[in-house]
Amino acid sequence: LFFLFPLADFHFLCFFLLFLSFRTMQATVKGYTGGFEDFISNKPDLYGPFWIATTLIVVSSVSGSFAQYLSGVKKNDVDKVSASCFFFYGYVTLLPLAIWGLLIYHKQPMRLLTLFGIYGYAMSVFIPTAILCTVPNTIFRWCLILTAAGISGLSIIMNVKKNFMDALQHKGVFYLAGIAAIHLGLAIGLQLYFFLY
């Protein structure tokens, strides 16, 4: 990091990184309780969602390749990096755009930056999951992936539920179920592409 901030001293960089990790931690916890929109209070950031997705790209690619190496499969999987870019950046941008469009169509809009934040911070639970998925036990990996999907999916649902239920009353449950199904598909795709060998 010193090459990014050549005039900054070590203590400033430590404070800066500690502040950013604290903000990410707070936003993530508030997202899981359904209070993400109250937490950001008209100051949404794209820092967390972008870096969480970027970290997931690196961690899932490296962890998937390392897990293959541990299992005895020796092949070079450079394509995992480009696939994970499409996988995570696409997920963190396209789904919030789709939800934003649906909510505008049903006259119950949410801020687009808030939706990006909800999706980005909800994905943070997959970072330790991807690291732990290097354990060479299929049942353990599936349990980890499904648990992470449940936690992050619940975070997303809790934060968009009010808008969907206000706009569509009882039909909003079907939209929320669709969001949960797409999120579960992401988790299953993560397991099948990166950690199945």
PALO-734683 format. One line per 5 residues: number of its first residue (from 1); for each residue x, y, z of N, C-alpha, C, O. Coordinates in steps of 0.2 Angstrom, whole numbers. Each point is the difference from the previous one (the first is absolute). Last residue first. Layout:
<pts>
NUM> X,Y,Z,X,Y,Z,X,Y,Z,X,Y,Z ~ ...
</pts>
This chain:
<pts>
197> -73,-155,-39,6,-4,-4,0,-7,1,4,-3,-2 ~ -16,29,9,-2,-7,-2,5,-3,-5,1,2,-5 ~ -2,21,14,2,-5,5,-2,-7,-1,-1,-4,4 ~ -3,25,-19,7,1,4,2,-6,4,6,-1,1 ~ -27,1,-14,5,2,-4,7,0,3,5,-2,-3
192> -25,-4,15,1,-5,-6,6,2,-4,3,-4,-3 ~ -10,18,22,2,-7,2,2,-4,-6,5,-3,0 ~ -14,24,-4,6,1,3,3,-7,2,6,-1,-1 ~ -28,1,-7,5,1,-5,7,1,2,5,-2,-3 ~ -22,1,19,1,-7,-3,5,1,-6,4,-4,-1
187> -11,24,11,4,-4,5,2,-7,-3,5,-2,0 ~ -19,17,-12,7,2,0,4,-4,4,5,-2,-2 ~ -28,-3,2,3,-2,-7,8,3,0,4,-4,-2 ~ -18,11,20,2,-7,1,3,-3,-6,5,-4,0 ~ -14,25,-2,6,0,4,2,-7,2,7,-1,0
182> -26,4,-13,6,2,-4,6,0,4,6,-2,-2 ~ -26,-3,13,2,-5,-4,6,2,-5,4,-4,-1 ~ -14,20,15,4,-5,4,2,-6,-4,5,-2,1 ~ -18,19,-11,7,3,2,4,-5,4,6,-1,-1 ~ -28,-5,-5,4,0,-6,7,3,2,5,-3,-3
177> -21,4,20,2,-7,-1,4,-1,-6,5,-4,0 ~ -14,25,4,5,-1,5,2,-7,-1,6,-2,1 ~ -23,8,-14,6,3,-2,5,-1,4,6,-1,-2 ~ -27,-7,8,3,-4,-6,6,3,-2,5,-3,-2 ~ -16,14,19,3,-6,3,3,-4,-6,5,-3,1
172> -19,22,-4,7,2,1,4,-6,2,6,-1,-1 ~ -30,1,-2,4,-2,-6,7,2,1,5,-3,-3 ~ -21,10,19,1,-7,0,4,-3,-5,4,-5,0 ~ -3,30,1,-3,-3,5,1,-7,0,6,-2,1 ~ 4,20,-15,-4,-6,-3,-4,-4,6,-3,-5,-2
167> 17,26,6,-2,0,-7,-5,-5,-2,-5,2,-4 ~ 15,-2,26,-4,6,-1,-3,0,-7,-6,3,-1 ~ 21,-20,6,-7,-1,3,-4,6,0,-6,-1,-1 ~ 28,2,-8,-4,-4,-4,-7,-2,3,-5,0,-3 ~ 20,14,15,-2,3,-6,-4,-4,-5,-5,2,-3
162> 14,-11,24,-5,6,1,-2,3,-7,-6,1,0 ~ 23,-18,0,-6,-2,2,-6,5,0,-5,0,-3 ~ 30,1,0,-4,2,-6,-7,-2,2,-5,2,-4 ~ 22,-7,20,1,7,-2,-4,3,-6,-1,6,-1 ~ 2,-29,10,-2,4,5,0,8,-2,-4,4,3
157> 12,-21,-18,-7,0,1,-3,5,5,-5,3,-1 ~ 29,-6,-2,-3,3,-6,-8,1,1,-3,5,-1 ~ 15,-17,18,2,7,0,-4,4,-6,-2,5,1 ~ 0,-29,-1,-4,3,5,1,8,1,-4,4,1 ~ 19,-16,-15,-7,0,-3,-5,3,5,-4,4,-2
152> 26,-9,10,0,6,-4,-7,1,-4,-2,6,-1 ~ 4,-25,15,1,6,4,0,6,-4,-3,5,1 ~ 1,-26,-11,-6,2,4,1,6,4,-5,4,0 ~ 23,-12,-13,-6,2,-5,-6,2,5,-3,5,-2 ~ 21,-15,13,2,7,-3,-6,3,-4,-1,6,0
147> -1,-28,7,0,4,6,1,7,-2,-4,5,1 ~ 7,-21,-18,-7,1,2,-1,4,6,-5,4,0 ~ 27,-10,-6,-2,4,-5,-8,2,1,-2,5,-1 ~ 14,-20,17,2,7,0,-3,5,-5,-3,5,1 ~ -2,-28,-2,-3,3,6,2,7,1,-4,4,1
142> 14,-17,-18,-7,2,-2,-3,3,6,-4,5,-1 ~ 26,-12,4,-1,5,-4,-7,2,-2,-2,6,0 ~ 6,-25,14,2,6,3,-1,6,-4,-2,6,2 ~ -1,-27,-12,-5,2,4,1,6,4,-5,5,0 ~ 23,-13,-13,-6,2,-4,-6,2,4,-3,6,-1
137> 30,-5,6,-6,-4,3,-6,3,-4,-2,5,2 ~ 27,3,0,-2,-5,-5,-5,-5,3,1,-6,0 ~ 5,33,4,0,-6,4,-3,-6,-5,-5,1,-3 ~ 5,22,-3,6,-4,-2,1,-6,3,4,-5,-1 ~ -21,22,5,-2,-5,-5,6,-4,-2,-1,-4,-4
132> 2,23,19,-1,-6,3,-2,-6,-5,0,-6,2 ~ 3,28,-10,7,-2,2,-1,-7,4,4,-4,-1 ~ -23,15,-8,4,-3,-5,7,-2,2,2,-5,-2 ~ -17,15,18,-3,-7,-3,5,-3,-5,1,-6,0 ~ 3,28,9,2,-5,4,-2,-7,-2,3,-5,1
127> -12,22,-14,8,1,0,3,-6,4,4,-4,-2 ~ -28,9,-1,3,-5,-4,7,0,0,4,-5,-2 ~ -18,21,14,0,-7,3,3,-5,-4,3,-5,2 ~ -7,27,-11,6,0,4,1,-7,4,5,-2,2 ~ -24,11,-16,5,-5,-3,6,-1,4,4,-5,-1
122> -21,22,6,-2,-7,1,4,-6,-2,0,-5,3 ~ 5,28,-8,1,-2,7,-2,-6,2,3,-4,4 ~ -8,12,-26,7,-1,1,2,-2,7,4,-4,1 ~ -27,8,-6,2,-6,-4,8,-1,2,2,-5,1 ~ -12,25,7,-3,-6,3,3,-6,-3,2,-5,4
117> 4,25,-14,3,-1,7,-3,-6,3,4,-4,3 ~ -13,11,-23,7,-3,-1,3,-1,6,3,-5,1 ~ -24,14,1,0,-7,-3,6,-2,-1,2,-6,2 ~ -3,28,3,-2,-4,6,0,-7,-2,2,-4,4 ~ 1,19,-21,6,0,4,-1,-4,6,4,-4,3
112> -23,9,-16,4,-5,-3,7,-1,3,2,-6,1 ~ -26,14,11,6,3,-3,5,-6,-3,1,-5,3 ~ -28,1,-2,6,1,5,6,3,-4,0,-1,-6 ~ -29,0,2,7,0,-2,5,0,6,-2,2,6 ~ -23,-7,-14,2,0,7,8,0,-1,3,-5,3
107> -19,3,-21,-1,6,3,2,0,7,-4,3,4 ~ 6,-20,-22,-6,-1,5,-1,6,4,-3,0,5 ~ 21,0,-21,-6,-2,-4,-6,-1,5,-6,2,-2 ~ 27,2,12,-3,6,-4,-6,-1,-4,-5,4,0 ~ 15,-22,10,-2,4,6,-3,7,-3,-5,2,2
102> 16,-18,-17,-6,-3,3,-3,5,5,-6,1,0 ~ 27,5,-7,-5,1,-6,-6,-3,2,-5,3,-1 ~ 22,-7,16,-1,8,0,-5,1,-6,-5,4,2 ~ 13,-26,0,-4,2,6,-2,7,0,-6,2,1 ~ 21,-9,-17,-6,-3,-2,-5,2,6,-6,1,-1
97> 28,6,4,-3,4,-6,-7,-3,-1,-5,4,-1 ~ 18,-16,17,-2,7,2,-4,4,-5,-5,3,1 ~ 16,-23,-9,-6,-1,4,-3,6,4,-6,1,0 ~ 26,1,-14,-6,-2,-4,-6,-1,5,-5,2,-2 ~ 27,2,12,-2,6,-4,-7,-2,-3,-5,5,0
92> 17,-21,13,0,6,4,-3,6,-4,-2,5,4 ~ 6,-26,-15,-5,-1,5,-1,7,4,-6,2,1 ~ 23,-2,-17,-7,-1,-3,-5,0,5,-5,3,-1 ~ 27,-4,8,-2,7,-2,-7,0,-3,-4,4,1 ~ 12,-26,5,-1,5,6,-2,7,-2,-4,3,3
87> 8,-20,-20,-4,-3,5,-2,5,5,-6,2,1 ~ 23,3,-18,-7,0,-3,-5,-2,6,-5,3,0 ~ 27,-5,6,-2,7,-1,-7,1,-3,-4,4,3 ~ 13,-26,0,-2,3,6,-2,8,0,-4,2,3 ~ 13,-14,-22,-7,-2,2,-2,3,6,-6,2,1
82> 28,2,-7,-5,4,-5,-7,-2,2,-5,4,-1 ~ 21,-15,13,0,7,2,-5,4,-5,-3,4,3 ~ 8,-27,-6,-5,1,5,0,7,2,-5,2,3 ~ 19,-11,-20,-6,2,-2,-5,1,6,-5,3,-1 ~ 27,-12,3,0,7,-1,-7,3,-2,-1,5,2
77> 11,-28,6,-7,2,0,0,8,0,-3,3,4 ~ 19,-27,-7,1,7,0,-7,3,-1,-3,-1,-6 ~ 9,-24,16,-1,4,-6,0,7,2,-2,2,5 ~ 3,-26,8,5,5,-2,-1,3,-7,2,-3,-5 ~ -14,-11,28,-1,2,-7,5,5,-2,0,5,3
72> -2,-15,19,4,-3,-5,-1,1,-7,4,-2,-4 ~ -13,12,25,-3,-6,-1,4,-4,-5,-2,-6,-2 ~ 9,27,9,0,-4,5,-3,-7,-1,2,-5,3 ~ -3,22,-20,7,-2,1,0,-5,6,4,-5,0 ~ -24,16,-4,2,-5,-5,7,-3,1,1,-6,-1
67> -7,23,15,-4,-6,1,1,-5,-5,0,-6,2 ~ 9,27,-6,4,-3,5,-4,-7,2,4,-5,2 ~ -14,19,-18,6,-3,-3,4,-4,6,3,-5,-2 ~ -22,17,9,-2,-5,-5,6,-4,-3,0,-6,0 ~ 4,25,13,-2,-5,4,-2,-6,-4,1,-6,2
62> 4,26,-13,6,-3,3,-2,-6,4,4,-5,0 ~ -21,17,-10,4,-3,-5,6,-4,3,2,-5,-2 ~ -17,17,16,-3,-6,-2,5,-3,-6,0,-6,0 ~ 7,26,10,0,-5,5,-3,-6,-3,2,-6,1 ~ -1,25,-14,6,-2,1,0,-6,5,3,-5,-2
57> -23,16,-3,3,-3,-6,6,-3,1,2,-6,-2 ~ -12,17,20,-3,-7,-2,2,-3,-6,1,-6,-1 ~ 6,28,7,3,-5,4,-3,-7,-1,4,-4,0 ~ -14,22,-12,7,-1,-2,4,-5,4,3,-5,-2 ~ -25,11,9,0,-4,-6,7,-1,-3,1,-6,-2
52> -2,20,20,-3,-6,2,0,-5,-6,2,-6,1 ~ 3,28,-4,6,-3,2,-2,-7,3,4,-5,0 ~ -21,19,-9,5,-1,-5,5,-4,3,2,-5,-3 ~ -19,12,18,-2,-5,-5,5,-2,-6,1,-6,-2 ~ 4,23,19,0,-7,2,-3,-5,-5,4,-5,0
47> -2,28,-7,6,-3,2,0,-7,3,3,-4,-3 ~ -21,20,-4,2,-5,-4,6,-4,2,2,-4,-4 ~ -21,18,19,7,0,-3,0,-6,-5,-3,-5,1 ~ -17,23,12,2,-7,-3,7,1,-3,2,5,-3 ~ -17,10,18,7,1,-2,2,-7,-2,5,-3,3
42> -27,8,6,1,5,-5,8,1,-2,1,5,-4 ~ -7,-21,22,-3,7,1,2,5,-6,3,5,2 ~ 4,-29,6,3,4,-5,-2,7,0,3,5,-2 ~ -13,-21,16,7,1,2,3,4,-5,4,5,2 ~ -26,-11,-5,0,5,5,7,1,2,2,6,2
37> -6,-22,-18,-2,6,-3,0,6,5,2,5,-1 ~ 2,-28,7,6,3,-4,-2,7,-2,4,4,0 ~ -15,-22,15,0,7,1,6,4,-4,2,5,2 ~ -8,-30,1,-5,4,-4,0,7,0,-5,4,-2 ~ 20,-21,11,-6,1,5,-5,4,-4,-6,1,3
32> 27,-6,-13,-3,-7,2,-6,1,4,-4,-4,1 ~ 16,23,-8,-3,-3,-6,-4,-7,2,-5,-1,-2 ~ 19,13,17,-6,3,0,-4,-3,-6,-6,0,0 ~ 28,-8,3,-5,-2,6,-7,3,-1,-5,-3,1 ~ 22,9,-17,-2,-7,-1,-5,-2,6,-5,-3,-2
27> 15,25,3,-5,-1,-5,-3,-7,-1,-6,-1,-2 ~ 24,5,17,-7,3,3,-5,-1,-6,-6,-2,2 ~ 28,-5,-7,-3,-4,5,-7,2,2,-5,-4,1 ~ 18,18,-15,-3,-6,-4,-3,-5,5,-6,-3,-2 ~ 16,21,11,-6,3,-4,-3,-6,-3,-6,-1,-1
22> 27,-3,11,-6,1,5,-6,2,-3,-5,-2,2 ~ 24,0,-15,-2,-7,2,-6,1,5,-4,-4,0 ~ 15,24,-7,-4,-3,-5,-3,-7,1,-5,-2,-1 ~ 19,13,17,-6,4,-1,-5,-3,-5,-6,-1,1 ~ 28,-8,2,-4,-2,6,-7,4,-1,-5,-3,1
17> 22,9,-17,-3,-7,-1,-4,-2,6,-5,-4,-2 ~ 15,25,4,-5,0,-5,-3,-7,-2,-6,-1,-1 ~ 23,3,18,-7,3,2,-5,0,-6,-5,-1,1 ~ 27,-6,-5,-3,-5,4,-7,3,2,-5,-4,1 ~ 18,18,-14,-2,-6,-4,-4,-5,5,-5,-3,-2
12> 16,21,12,-6,3,-3,-3,-6,-4,-6,-1,-1 ~ 26,-4,12,-6,1,5,-6,3,-4,-5,-3,2 ~ 26,1,-14,-3,-7,2,-6,1,4,-5,-4,-1 ~ 11,25,-15,4,-4,5,-4,-7,2,-6,-1,-2 ~ 5,17,-22,-3,-2,7,4,-4,4,4,-4,-3
7> 1,12,-20,2,5,6,-4,-2,6,1,4,5 ~ -4,-17,-25,8,0,1,1,5,6,5,-1,3 ~ -25,-14,-11,0,6,4,7,1,2,2,-1,5 ~ -7,-17,-20,-6,4,-1,1,7,4,-3,5,-3 ~ 19,-21,6,1,3,-7,-6,4,-2,1,4,-4
2> -1,-16,25,5,6,0,1,3,-7,1,6,0 ~ -13,-27,5,-4,6,0,4,6,0,-2,6,-2
</pts>
